[in-house]
Amino acid sequence: MRNKTILISGVGIAGPTLAYWLKAAGFVPTLVERAPSLRTGGYVIDFWGLGYDTAERMGLKSEINRVGYHVGELRIVDDRGNRLTGFGTKVFDEIDWRAFCDPDAQ
């Protein structure tokens, strides 16, 4: 392959992650974003198991833990915000997330 340049549209979580891995594989990624500026806030939605595994493989896990948003409990609440039930997030550390992505994982 002669031309290894790649254009990635979107600087959310997926775009920079894709750029990281493509660059590691020898490609030259360029990221573009139509938003006028970077977001200054957001939520850590579904950043469990595989997200942390990927961050660790990218060498980012310790920095994410240092500055990150730490969730101790997942709660189910009613329409007034009263806790109905919930569980600690440590349970996610016990899950082998590969089983969800790789049917051959043991």
C-alpha positions in Angstrom: 0.0 0.0 0.0 1.6 3.3 -1.1 -0.7 5.9 0.5 -1.2 5.3 4.1 -3.0 8.5 5.0 -6.3 8.3 6.7 -8.9 11.0 7.3 -11.0 10.5 10.5 -14.1 12.5 11.0 -14.9 13.2 14.6 -12.9 14.0 17.7 -15.1 12.2 20.2 -13.8 9.1 22.0 -13.7 6.9 19.0 -11.8 9.2 16.5 -8.7 9.7 18.6 -8.7 6.1 19.7 -8.8 5.0 16.1 -6.1 7.5 15.2 -3.9 6.1 17.9 -4.1 2.5 16.7 -3.8 3.4 13.0 -0.7 5.4 13.8 0.7 2.5 15.7 0.1 0.4 12.6 2.1 2.8 10.4 -0.7 4.9 9.0 -0.8 8.7 9.0 -4.2 9.7 10.5 -5.7 13.2 10.3 -8.6 14.1 12.6 -11.2 16.6 11.6 -14.1 17.9 13.7 -16.9 20.3 12.8 -17.6 21.5 16.3 -16.1 25.0 16.9 -14.2 23.9 20.1 -13.4 20.9 22.2 -16.1 19.9 24.8 -15.3 20.9 28.3 -17.7 18.4 29.9 -19.4 15.1 29.4 -20.2 11.9 31.0 -18.3 8.6 31.5 -21.1 6.6 29.9 -20.4 2.9 29.5 -16.7 3.3 30.2 -16.3 0.0 31.9 -14.3 -3.2 31.3 -13.2 -3.0 27.7 -12.8 0.8 27.9 -10.3 0.4 30.7 -8.6 -2.5 29.0 -8.2 -0.4 25.9 -7.0 2.6 27.9 -4.4 0.4 29.7 -3.1 -1.0 26.3 -2.8 2.6 25.2 -0.8 3.5 28.3 -3.6 5.9 29.5 -5.1 4.0 32.4 -3.1 5.6 35.2 -3.7 9.1 33.9 -7.4 8.4 33.5 -7.6 7.1 37.1 -5.6 10.2 38.3 -7.9 12.8 36.7 -10.9 10.6 36.1 -14.5 10.5 37.2 -14.8 7.7 39.7 -18.1 5.9 40.0 -18.6 3.8 43.1 -22.2 2.7 42.6 -24.7 2.3 39.8 -28.1 3.3 41.1 -31.7 2.9 39.8 -33.8 5.8 40.9 -37.4 6.7 40.7 -38.8 9.9 39.1 -38.0 11.9 42.2 -34.4 10.7 42.4 -34.9 8.3 45.3 -32.7 5.2 45.2 -34.7 2.1 44.4 -31.8 -0.3 44.0 -28.2 -0.4 42.9 -24.8 -2.1 43.1 -21.2 -1.3 43.5 -19.1 -0.8 40.4 -16.4 -3.2 41.6 -18.5 -6.0 40.0 -17.3 -4.8 36.6 -13.7 -5.6 37.6 -14.7 -9.3 37.9 -16.2 -9.6 34.4 -14.1 -11.0 31.5 -15.2 -8.5 28.9 -13.6 -10.5 26.1 -16.4 -13.0 26.3 -18.8 -10.3 25.0 -16.7 -9.6 22.0 -15.0 -12.8 21.2 -17.1 -16.0 21.2 -14.0 -18.1 21.3 -12.6 -16.4 24.5 -12.3 -18.7 27.4 
